[in-house]
């Protein structure tokens, strides 16, 4: 059985769990999310994307 969830839903659930169980304040979660959007528009975006994809491939065991 394969379940397909959008990344936004997964990240939302993680953020909710962090706020609920770890006591992180909501404004910190918002600042981190906004910083991520800011980084996506900089010259660092291709390096972050490449590193993320490589990490996912290693975890999944699908790297070439």
N, CA, C, O and CB atoms as a CASP TS submission, in Angstrom:
PFRMAT TS
TARGET T0000
AUTHOR 0000-0000-0000
METHOD Language model
MODEL 1
PARENT N/A
ATOM      1  N   UNK     1       0.842  -1.179   0.000  1.00  0.00           N
ATOM      2  CA  UNK     1       0.000   0.000   0.000  1.00  0.00           C
ATOM      3  C   UNK     1       0.887   1.242   0.000  1.00  0.00           C
ATOM      4  O   UNK     1       1.767   1.380   0.849  1.00  0.00           O
ATOM      5  CB  UNK     1      -0.958  -0.002   1.218  1.00  0.00           C
ATOM      6  N   UNK     2       0.659   2.124  -0.933  1.00  0.00           N
ATOM      7  CA  UNK     2       1.431   3.352  -1.035  1.00  0.00           C
ATOM      8  C   UNK     2       0.551   4.534  -0.671  1.00  0.00           C
ATOM      9  O   UNK     2      -0.560   4.677  -1.182  1.00  0.00           O
ATOM     10  CB  UNK     2       2.015   3.522  -2.450  1.00  0.00           C
ATOM     11  N   UNK     3       1.056   5.374   0.211  1.00  0.00           N
ATOM     12  CA  UNK     3       0.338   6.579   0.606  1.00  0.00           C
ATOM     13  C   UNK     3       1.121   7.772   0.090  1.00  0.00           C
ATOM     14  O   UNK     3       2.327   7.877   0.312  1.00  0.00           O
ATOM     15  CB  UNK     3       0.145   6.654   2.158  1.00  0.00           C
ATOM     16  N   UNK     4       0.438   8.659  -0.591  1.00  0.00           N
ATOM     17  CA  UNK     4       1.086   9.837  -1.140  1.00  0.00           C
ATOM     18  C   UNK     4       0.554  11.081  -0.429  1.00  0.00           C
ATOM     19  O   UNK     4      -0.630  11.406  -0.528  1.00  0.00           O
ATOM     20  CB  UNK     4       0.856   9.930  -2.671  1.00  0.00           C
ATOM     21  N   UNK     5       1.449  11.779   0.294  1.00  0.00           N
ATOM     22  CA  UNK     5       1.070  13.008   0.980  1.00  0.00           C
ATOM     23  C   UNK     5       1.885  14.165   0.434  1.00  0.00           C
ATOM     24  O   UNK     5       3.076  14.016   0.157  1.00  0.00           O
ATOM     25  CB  UNK     5       1.268  12.875   2.505  1.00  0.00           C
ATOM     26  N   UNK     6       1.255  15.307   0.278  1.00  0.00           N
ATOM     27  CA  UNK     6       2.037  16.475  -0.136  1.00  0.00           C
ATOM     28  C   UNK     6       3.050  16.847   0.950  1.00  0.00           C
ATOM     29  O   UNK     6       2.795  16.665   2.141  1.00  0.00           O
ATOM     30  CB  UNK     6       1.104  17.676  -0.437  1.00  0.00           C
ATOM     31  N   UNK     7       4.189  17.363   0.525  1.00  0.00           N
ATOM     32  CA  UNK     7       5.237  17.751   1.452  1.00  0.00           C
ATOM     33  C   UNK     7       4.748  18.797   2.450  1.00  0.00           C
ATOM     34  O   UNK     7       5.177  18.800   3.604  1.00  0.00           O
ATOM     35  CB  UNK     7       6.436  18.280   0.690  1.00  0.00           C
ATOM     36  N   UNK     8       3.854  19.682   2.017  1.00  0.00           N
ATOM     37  CA  UNK     8       3.338  20.721   2.905  1.00  0.00           C
ATOM     38  C   UNK     8       2.588  20.095   4.078  1.00  0.00           C
ATOM     39  O   UNK     8       2.690  20.579   5.205  1.00  0.00           O
ATOM     40  CB  UNK     8       2.418  21.684   2.132  1.00  0.00           C
ATOM     41  N   UNK     9       1.842  19.035   3.827  1.00  0.00           N
ATOM     42  CA  UNK     9       1.100  18.363   4.897  1.00  0.00           C
ATOM     43  C   UNK     9       2.076  17.726   5.884  1.00  0.00           C
ATOM     44  O   UNK     9       1.901  17.843   7.097  1.00  0.00           O
ATOM     45  CB  UNK     9       0.139  17.290   4.314  1.00  0.00           C
ATOM     46  N   UNK    10       3.083  17.066   5.375  1.00  0.00           N
ATOM     47  CA  UNK    10       4.073  16.417   6.236  1.00  0.00           C
ATOM     48  C   UNK    10       4.796  17.455   7.096  1.00  0.00           C
ATOM     49  O   UNK    10       4.942  17.271   8.305  1.00  0.00           O
ATOM     50  CB  UNK    10       5.090  15.621   5.389  1.00  0.00           C
ATOM     51  N   UNK    11       5.246  18.539   6.474  1.00  0.00           N
ATOM     52  CA  UNK    11       5.939  19.587   7.220  1.00  0.00           C
ATOM     53  C   UNK    11       5.007  20.262   8.228  1.00  0.00           C
ATOM     54  O   UNK    11       5.433  20.629   9.323  1.00  0.00           O
ATOM     55  CB  UNK    11       6.515  20.631   6.256  1.00  0.00           C
ATOM     56  N   UNK    12       3.757  20.422   7.863  1.00  0.00           N
ATOM     57  CA  UNK    12       2.778  20.993   8.794  1.00  0.00           C
ATOM     58  C   UNK    12       2.587  20.118  10.017  1.00  0.00           C
ATOM     59  O   UNK    12       2.510  20.622  11.137  1.00  0.00           O
ATOM     60  CB  UNK    12       1.444  21.197   8.098  1.00  0.00           C
ATOM     61  N   UNK    13       2.510  18.815   9.813  1.00  0.00           N
ATOM     62  CA  UNK    13       2.364  17.885  10.942  1.00  0.00           C
ATOM     63  C   UNK    13       3.607  17.897  11.828  1.00  0.00           C
ATOM     64  O   UNK    13       3.501  17.830  13.053  1.00  0.00           O
ATOM     65  CB  UNK    13       2.097  16.457  10.431  1.00  0.00           C
ATOM     66  N   UNK    14       4.771  17.982  11.216  1.00  0.00           N
ATOM     67  CA  UNK    14       6.005  18.052  12.001  1.00  0.00           C
ATOM     68  C   UNK    14       6.040  19.341  12.812  1.00  0.00           C
ATOM     69  O   UNK    14       6.391  19.327  13.991  1.00  0.00           O
ATOM     70  CB  UNK    14       7.244  17.962  11.083  1.00  0.00           C
ATOM     71  N   UNK    15       5.674  20.459  12.179  1.00  0.00           N
ATOM     72  CA  UNK    15       5.661  21.747  12.884  1.00  0.00           C
ATOM     73  C   UNK    15       4.661  21.717  14.034  1.00  0.00           C
ATOM     74  O   UNK    15       4.955  22.204  15.125  1.00  0.00           O
ATOM     75  CB  UNK    15       5.320  22.898  11.911  1.00  0.00           C
ATOM     76  N   UNK    16       3.486  21.151  13.798  1.00  0.00           N
ATOM     77  CA  UNK    16       2.485  21.046  14.861  1.00  0.00           C
ATOM     78  C   UNK    16       3.017  20.208  16.024  1.00  0.00           C
ATOM     79  O   UNK    16       2.842  20.577  17.185  1.00  0.00           O
ATOM     80  CB  UNK    16       1.182  20.432  14.315  1.00  0.00           C
ATOM     81  N   UNK    17       3.661  19.087  15.718  1.00  0.00           N
ATOM     82  CA  UNK    17       4.221  18.236  16.765  1.00  0.00           C
ATOM     83  C   UNK    17       5.311  18.938  17.552  1.00  0.00           C
ATOM     84  O   UNK    17       5.393  18.792  18.771  1.00  0.00           O
ATOM     85  CB  UNK    17       4.768  16.963  16.165  1.00  0.00           C
ATOM     86  N   UNK    18       6.147  19.698  16.865  1.00  0.00           N
ATOM     87  CA  UNK    18       7.219  20.435  17.547  1.00  0.00           C
ATOM     88  C   UNK    18       6.631  21.478  18.490  1.00  0.00           C
ATOM     89  O   UNK    18       7.091  21.623  19.623  1.00  0.00           O
ATOM     90  CB  UNK    18       8.156  21.112  16.521  1.00  0.00           C
ATOM     91  N   UNK    19       5.617  22.204  18.028  1.00  0.00           N
ATOM     92  CA  UNK    19       4.986  23.222  18.872  1.00  0.00           C
ATOM     93  C   UNK    19       4.270  22.561  20.044  1.00  0.00           C
ATOM     94  O   UNK    19       4.371  23.026  21.179  1.00  0.00           O
ATOM     95  CB  UNK    19       3.996  24.079  18.050  1.00  0.00           C
ATOM     96  N   UNK    20       3.558  21.494  19.775  1.00  0.00           N
ATOM     97  CA  UNK    20       2.741  20.847  20.808  1.00  0.00           C
ATOM     98  C   UNK    20       3.586  20.113  21.849  1.00  0.00           C
ATOM     99  O   UNK    20       3.357  20.275  23.048  1.00  0.00           O
ATOM    100  CB  UNK    20       1.771  19.872  20.165  1.00  0.00           C
ATOM    101  N   UNK    21       4.544  19.318  21.419  1.00  0.00           N
ATOM    102  CA  UNK    21       5.246  18.429  22.337  1.00  0.00           C
ATOM    103  C   UNK    21       6.597  18.941  22.819  1.00  0.00           C
ATOM    104  O   UNK    21       7.044  18.573  23.906  1.00  0.00           O
ATOM    105  CB  UNK    21       5.439  17.122  21.688  1.00  0.00           C
ATOM    106  N   UNK    22       7.251  19.784  22.027  1.00  0.00           N
ATOM    107  CA  UNK    22       8.559  20.283  22.438  1.00  0.00           C
ATOM    108  C   UNK    22       8.490  21.696  23.020  1.00  0.00           C
ATOM    109  O   UNK    22       9.478  22.199  23.553  1.00  0.00           O
ATOM    110  CB  UNK    22       9.508  20.264  21.261  1.00  0.00           C
ATOM    111  N   UNK    23       7.343  22.320  22.917  1.00  0.00           N
ATOM    112  CA  UNK    23       7.166  23.639  23.512  1.00  0.00           C
ATOM    113  C   UNK    23       7.828  24.772  22.747  1.00  0.00           C
ATOM    114  O   UNK    23       8.077  25.837  23.311  1.00  0.00           O
ATOM    115  CB  UNK    23       7.688  23.625  24.890  1.00  0.00           C
ATOM    116  N   UNK    24       8.114  24.556  21.472  1.00  0.00           N
ATOM    117  CA  UNK    24       8.695  25.619  20.656  1.00  0.00           C
ATOM    118  C   UNK    24       7.596  26.636  20.358  1.00  0.00           C
ATOM    119  O   UNK    24       6.460  26.266  20.062  1.00  0.00           O
ATOM    120  CB  UNK    24       9.319  25.049  19.329  1.00  0.00           C
ATOM    121  N   UNK    25       7.937  27.892  20.437  1.00  0.00           N
ATOM    122  CA  UNK    25       6.949  28.938  20.203  1.00  0.00           C
ATOM    123  C   UNK    25       6.627  29.040  18.710  1.00  0.00           C
ATOM    124  O   UNK    25       7.482  28.798  17.858  1.00  0.00           O
ATOM    125  CB  UNK    25       7.458  30.293  20.740  1.00  0.00           C
ATOM    126  N   UNK    26       5.393  29.398  18.419  1.00  0.00           N
ATOM    127  CA  UNK    26       4.923  29.453  17.037  1.00  0.00           C
ATOM    128  C   UNK    26       5.723  30.475  16.232  1.00  0.00           C
ATOM    129  O   UNK    26       5.985  30.248  15.051  1.00  0.00           O
ATOM    130  CB  UNK    26       3.426  29.797  16.992  1.00  0.00           C
ATOM    131  N   UNK    27       6.118  31.593  16.840  1.00  0.00           N
ATOM    132  CA  UNK    27       6.846  32.611  16.084  1.00  0.00           C
ATOM    133  C   UNK    27       8.189  32.083  15.596  1.00  0.00           C
ATOM    134  O   UNK    27       8.678  32.512  14.552  1.00  0.00           O
ATOM    135  CB  UNK    27       7.055  33.858  16.939  1.00  0.00           C
ATOM    136  N   UNK    28       8.791  31.158  16.339  1.00  0.00           N
ATOM    137  CA  UNK    28      10.058  30.572  15.901  1.00  0.00           C
ATOM    138  C   UNK    28       9.841  29.707  14.658  1.00  0.00           C
ATOM    139  O   UNK    28      10.648  29.736  13.729  1.00  0.00           O
ATOM    140  CB  UNK    28      10.692  29.733  17.038  1.00  0.00           C
ATOM    141  N   UNK    29       8.763  28.950  14.643  1.00  0.00           N
ATOM    142  CA  UNK    29       8.437  28.127  13.477  1.00  0.00           C
ATOM    143  C   UNK    29       8.199  29.016  12.259  1.00  0.00           C
ATOM    144  O   UNK    29       8.644  28.692  11.157  1.00  0.00           O
ATOM    145  CB  UNK    29       7.192  27.248  13.756  1.00  0.00           C
ATOM    146  N   UNK    30       7.498  30.136  12.453  1.00  0.00           N
ATOM    147  CA  UNK    30       7.231  31.064  11.352  1.00  0.00           C
ATOM    148  C   UNK    30       8.529  31.673  10.835  1.00  0.00           C
ATOM    149  O   UNK    30       8.722  31.775   9.624  1.00  0.00           O
ATOM    150  CB  UNK    30       6.267  32.174  11.802  1.00  0.00           C
ATOM    151  N   UNK    31       9.420  32.078  11.735  1.00  0.00           N
ATOM    152  CA  UNK    31      10.699  32.662  11.320  1.00  0.00           C
ATOM    153  C   UNK    31      11.522  31.649  10.529  1.00  0.00           C
ATOM    154  O   UNK    31      12.123  32.000   9.514  1.00  0.00           O
ATOM    155  CB  UNK    31      11.495  33.150  12.547  1.00  0.00           C
ATOM    156  N   UNK    32      11.554  30.405  10.980  1.00  0.00           N
ATOM    157  CA  UNK    32      12.310  29.373  10.260  1.00  0.00           C
ATOM    158  C   UNK    32      11.724  29.147   8.861  1.00  0.00           C
ATOM    159  O   UNK    32      12.467  29.010   7.889  1.00  0.00           O
ATOM    160  CB  UNK    32      12.309  28.047  11.060  1.00  0.00           C
ATOM    161  N   UNK    33      10.402  29.108   8.764  1.00  0.00           N
ATOM    162  CA  UNK    33       9.757  28.930   7.460  1.00  0.00           C
ATOM    163  C   UNK    33      10.064  30.105   6.533  1.00  0.00           C
ATOM    164  O   UNK    33      10.376  29.898   5.361  1.00  0.00           O
ATOM    165  CB  UNK    33       8.235  28.774   7.630  1.00  0.00           C
ATOM    166  N   UNK    34       9.980  31.328   7.040  1.00  0.00           N
ATOM    167  CA  UNK    34      10.279  32.502   6.221  1.00  0.00           C
ATOM    168  C   UNK    34      11.741  32.530   5.797  1.00  0.00           C
ATOM    169  O   UNK    34      12.051  32.925   4.673  1.00  0.00           O
ATOM    170  CB  UNK    34       9.936  33.778   6.979  1.00  0.00           C
ATOM    171  N   UNK    35      12.638  32.118   6.681  1.00  0.00           N
ATOM    172  CA  UNK    35      14.051  32.049   6.331  1.00  0.00           C
ATOM    173  C   UNK    35      14.274  31.024   5.219  1.00  0.00           C
ATOM    174  O   UNK    35      15.116  31.235   4.345  1.00  0.00           O
ATOM    175  CB  UNK    35      14.897  31.693   7.568  1.00  0.00           C
ATOM    176  N   UNK    36      13.538  29.932   5.243  1.00  0.00           N
ATOM    177  CA  UNK    36      13.634  28.938   4.174  1.00  0.00           C
ATOM    178  C   UNK    36      13.208  29.498   2.835  1.00  0.00           C
ATOM    179  O   UNK    36      13.849  29.236   1.817  1.00  0.00           O
ATOM    180  CB  UNK    36      12.794  27.731   4.506  1.00  0.00           C
ATOM    181  N   UNK    37      12.120  30.274   2.826  1.00  0.00           N
ATOM    182  CA  UNK    37      11.688  30.917   1.590  1.00  0.00           C
ATOM    183  C   UNK    37      12.717  31.933   1.116  1.00  0.00           C
ATOM    184  O   UNK    37      12.958  32.063  -0.084  1.00  0.00           O
ATOM    185  CB  UNK    37      10.331  31.594   1.787  1.00  0.00           C
ATOM    186  N   UNK    38      13.324  32.651   2.052  1.00  0.00           N
ATOM    187  CA  UNK    38      14.364  33.610   1.696  1.00  0.00           C
ATOM    188  C   UNK    38      15.561  32.894   1.050  1.00  0.00           C
ATOM    189  O   UNK    38      16.081  33.347   0.030  1.00  0.00           O
ATOM    190  CB  UNK    38      14.818  34.398   2.946  1.00  0.00           C
ATOM    191  N   UNK    39      15.988  31.784   1.644  1.00  0.00           N
ATOM    192  CA  UNK    39      17.117  31.039   1.093  1.00  0.00           C
ATOM    193  C   UNK    39      16.818  30.493  -0.298  1.00  0.00           C
ATOM    194  O   UNK    39      17.721  30.373  -1.126  1.00  0.00           O
ATOM    195  CB  UNK    39      17.491  29.899   2.021  1.00  0.00           C
ATOM    196  N   UNK    40      15.571  30.165  -0.557  1.00  0.00           N
ATOM    197  CA  UNK    40      15.196  29.614  -1.854  1.00  0.00           C
ATOM    198  C   UNK    40      15.412  30.612  -2.987  1.00  0.00           C
ATOM    199  O   UNK    40      15.525  30.219  -4.148  1.00  0.00           O
ATOM    200  CB  UNK    40      13.748  29.171  -1.830  1.00  0.00           C
ATOM    201  N   UNK    41      15.471  31.903  -2.656  1.00  0.00           N
ATOM    202  CA  UNK    41      15.672  32.919  -3.675  1.00  0.00           C
ATOM    203  C   UNK    41      17.107  33.388  -3.806  1.00  0.00           C
ATOM    204  O   UNK    41      17.385  34.328  -4.551  1.00  0.00           O
ATOM    205  CB  UNK    41      14.809  34.080  -3.388  1.00  0.00           C
ATOM    206  N   UNK    42      18.020  32.751  -3.098  1.00  0.00           N
ATOM    207  CA  UNK    42      19.415  33.181  -3.145  1.00  0.00           C
ATOM    208  C   UNK    42      20.247  32.236  -4.001  1.00  0.00           C
ATOM    209  O   UNK    42      19.737  31.253  -4.538  1.00  0.00           O
ATOM    210  CB  UNK    42      19.998  33.264  -1.733  1.00  0.00           C
ATOM    211  N   UNK    43      21.522  32.543  -4.119  1.00  0.00           N
ATOM    212  CA  UNK    43      22.438  31.702  -4.888  1.00  0.00           C
ATOM    213  C   UNK    43      22.694  30.356  -4.202  1.00  0.00           C
ATOM    214  O   UNK    43      23.254  29.448  -4.817  1.00  0.00           O
ATOM    215  CB  UNK    43      23.760  32.433  -5.102  1.00  0.00           C
ATOM    216  N   UNK    44      22.291  30.219  -2.945  1.00  0.00           N
ATOM    217  CA  UNK    44      22.489  28.962  -2.219  1.00  0.00           C
ATOM    218  C   UNK    44      21.444  27.900  -2.566  1.00  0.00           C
ATOM    219  O   UNK    44      21.621  26.728  -2.234  1.00  0.00           O
ATOM    220  CB  UNK    44      22.463  29.223  -0.731  1.00  0.00           C
ATOM    221  N   UNK    45      20.363  28.299  -3.230  1.00  0.00           N
ATOM    222  CA  UNK    45      19.264  27.375  -3.511  1.00  0.00           C
ATOM    223  C   UNK    45      19.702  26.122  -4.279  1.00  0.00           C
ATOM    224  O   UNK    45      19.302  25.024  -3.890  1.00  0.00           O
ATOM    225  CB  UNK    45      18.195  28.092  -4.295  1.00  0.00           C
ATOM    226  N   UNK    46      20.504  26.228  -5.349  1.00  0.00           N
ATOM    227  CA  UNK    46      20.915  25.002  -6.056  1.00  0.00           C
ATOM    228  C   UNK    46      21.736  24.051  -5.178  1.00  0.00           C
ATOM    229  O   UNK    46      21.593  22.833  -5.283  1.00  0.00           O
ATOM    230  CB  UNK    46      21.724  25.369  -7.291  1.00  0.00           C
ATOM    231  N   UNK    47      22.590  24.601  -4.316  1.00  0.00           N
ATOM    232  CA  UNK    47      23.392  23.752  -3.436  1.00  0.00           C
ATOM    233  C   UNK    47      22.511  23.057  -2.402  1.00  0.00           C
ATOM    234  O   UNK    47      22.715  21.882  -2.100  1.00  0.00           O
ATOM    235  CB  UNK    47      24.481  24.580  -2.735  1.00  0.00           C
ATOM    236  N   UNK    48      21.537  23.777  -1.861  1.00  0.00           N
ATOM    237  CA  UNK    48      20.617  23.188  -0.887  1.00  0.00           C
ATOM    238  C   UNK    48      19.786  22.095  -1.557  1.00  0.00           C
ATOM    239  O   UNK    48      19.596  21.018  -0.990  1.00  0.00           O
ATOM    240  CB  UNK    48      19.693  24.274  -0.272  1.00  0.00           C
ATOM    241  N   UNK    49      19.291  22.377  -2.771  1.00  0.00           N
ATOM    242  CA  UNK    49      18.494  21.389  -3.500  1.00  0.00           C
ATOM    243  C   UNK    49      19.308  20.138  -3.800  1.00  0.00           C
ATOM    244  O   UNK    49      18.826  19.021  -3.612  1.00  0.00           O
ATOM    245  CB  UNK    49      17.960  21.991  -4.801  1.00  0.00           C
ATOM    246  N   UNK    50      20.518  20.318  -4.259  1.00  0.00           N
ATOM    247  CA  UNK    50      21.382  19.182  -4.576  1.00  0.00           C
ATOM    248  C   UNK    50      21.695  18.356  -3.326  1.00  0.00           C
ATOM    249  O   UNK    50      21.640  17.126  -3.354  1.00  0.00           O
ATOM    250  CB  UNK    50      22.683  19.670  -5.222  1.00  0.00           C
ATOM    251  N   UNK    51      22.020  19.040  -2.243  1.00  0.00           N
ATOM    252  CA  UNK    51      22.318  18.334  -0.994  1.00  0.00           C
ATOM    253  C   UNK    51      21.115  17.578  -0.454  1.00  0.00           C
ATOM    254  O   UNK    51      21.247  16.464   0.054  1.00  0.00           O
ATOM    255  CB  UNK    51      22.810  19.311   0.049  1.00  0.00           C
ATOM    256  N   UNK    52      19.936  18.194  -0.567  1.00  0.00           N
ATOM    257  CA  UNK    52      18.716  17.532  -0.102  1.00  0.00           C
ATOM    258  C   UNK    52      18.420  16.290  -0.940  1.00  0.00           C
ATOM    259  O   UNK    52      18.090  15.233  -0.402  1.00  0.00           O
ATOM    260  CB  UNK    52      17.525  18.502  -0.153  1.00  0.00           C
ATOM    261  N   UNK    53      18.539  16.427  -2.254  1.00  0.00           N
ATOM    262  CA  UNK    53      18.279  15.276  -3.127  1.00  0.00           C
ATOM    263  C   UNK    53      19.281  14.147  -2.875  1.00  0.00           C
ATOM    264  O   UNK    53      18.910  12.973  -2.860  1.00  0.00           O
ATOM    265  CB  UNK    53      18.333  15.704  -4.602  1.00  0.00           C
ATOM    266  N   UNK    54      20.543  14.506  -2.678  1.00  0.00           N
ATOM    267  CA  UNK    54      21.560  13.484  -2.396  1.00  0.00           C
ATOM    268  C   UNK    54      21.265  12.777  -1.076  1.00  0.00           C
ATOM    269  O   UNK    54      21.396  11.557  -0.974  1.00  0.00           O
ATOM    270  CB  UNK    54      22.967  14.117  -2.355  1.00  0.00           C
ATOM    271  N   UNK    55      20.868  13.549  -0.068  1.00  0.00           N
ATOM    272  CA  UNK    55      20.533  12.959   1.226  1.00  0.00           C
ATOM    273  C   UNK    55      19.352  12.008   1.137  1.00  0.00           C
ATOM    274  O   UNK    55      19.363  10.935   1.741  1.00  0.00           O
ATOM    275  CB  UNK    55      20.234  14.045   2.230  1.00  0.00           C
ATOM    276  N   UNK    56      18.331  12.405   0.382  1.00  0.00           N
ATOM    277  CA  UNK    56      17.155  11.542   0.217  1.00  0.00           C
ATOM    278  C   UNK    56      17.532  10.271  -0.528  1.00  0.00           C
ATOM    279  O   UNK    56      17.068   9.186  -0.179  1.00  0.00           O
ATOM    280  CB  UNK    56      16.031  12.287  -0.536  1.00  0.00           C
ATOM    281  N   UNK    57      18.374  10.396  -1.553  1.00  0.00           N
ATOM    282  CA  UNK    57      18.800   9.213  -2.304  1.00  0.00           C
ATOM    283  C   UNK    57      19.607   8.263  -1.420  1.00  0.00           C
ATOM    284  O   UNK    57      19.451   7.046  -1.522  1.00  0.00           O
ATOM    285  CB  UNK    57      19.631   9.628  -3.527  1.00  0.00           C
ATOM    286  N   UNK    58      20.455   8.797  -0.566  1.00  0.00           N
ATOM    287  CA  UNK    58      21.239   7.952   0.333  1.00  0.00           C
ATOM    288  C   UNK    58      20.335   7.231   1.322  1.00  0.00           C
ATOM    289  O   UNK    58      20.490   6.033   1.559  1.00  0.00           O
ATOM    290  CB  UNK    58      22.282   8.787   1.084  1.00  0.00           C
ATOM    291  N   UNK    59      19.385   7.971   1.900  1.00  0.00           N
ATOM    292  CA  UNK    59      18.461   7.364   2.871  1.00  0.00           C
ATOM    293  C   UNK    59      17.615   6.286   2.203  1.00  0.00           C
ATOM    294  O   UNK    59      17.387   5.222   2.778  1.00  0.00           O
ATOM    295  CB  UNK    59      17.546   8.441   3.502  1.00  0.00           C
ATOM    296  N   UNK    60      17.152   6.568   0.984  1.00  0.00           N
ATOM    297  CA  UNK    60      16.307   5.599   0.266  1.00  0.00           C
ATOM    298  C   UNK    60      17.120   4.474  -0.372  1.00  0.00           C
ATOM    299  O   UNK    60      16.551   3.468  -0.795  1.00  0.00           O
ATOM    300  CB  UNK    60      15.497   6.311  -0.809  1.00  0.00           C
ATOM    301  N   UNK    61      18.423   4.630  -0.445  1.00  0.00           N
ATOM    302  CA  UNK    61      19.265   3.609  -1.059  1.00  0.00           C
ATOM    303  C   UNK    61      19.158   3.582  -2.565  1.00  0.00           C
ATOM    304  O   UNK    61      19.357   2.534  -3.179  1.00  0.00           O
ATOM    305  CB  UNK    61      18.914   2.266  -0.517  1.00  0.00           C
ATOM    306  N   UNK    62      18.846   4.725  -3.180  1.00  0.00           N
ATOM    307  CA  UNK    62      18.669   4.773  -4.631  1.00  0.00           C
ATOM    308  C   UNK    62      19.748   5.589  -5.321  1.00  0.00           C
ATOM    309  O   UNK    62      19.606   5.919  -6.499  1.00  0.00           O
ATOM    310  CB  UNK    62      17.314   5.343  -4.967  1.00  0.00           C
ATOM    311  N   UNK    63      20.834   5.924  -4.612  1.00  0.00           N
ATOM    312  CA  UNK    63      21.872   6.738  -5.240  1.00  0.00           C
ATOM    313  C   UNK    63      22.664   5.919  -6.256  1.00  0.00           C
ATOM    314  O   UNK    63      22.775   4.698  -6.143  1.00  0.00           O
ATOM    315  CB  UNK    63      22.814   7.318  -4.177  1.00  0.00           C
ATOM    316  N   UNK    64      23.210   6.618  -7.249  1.00  0.00           N
ATOM    317  CA  UNK    64      23.907   5.952  -8.365  1.00  0.00           C
ATOM    318  C   UNK    64      25.391   6.022  -8.167  1.00  0.00           C
ATOM    319  O   UNK    64      26.149   5.520  -8.996  1.00  0.00           O
ATOM    320  CB  UNK    64      23.531   6.580  -9.711  1.00  0.00           C
TER
END
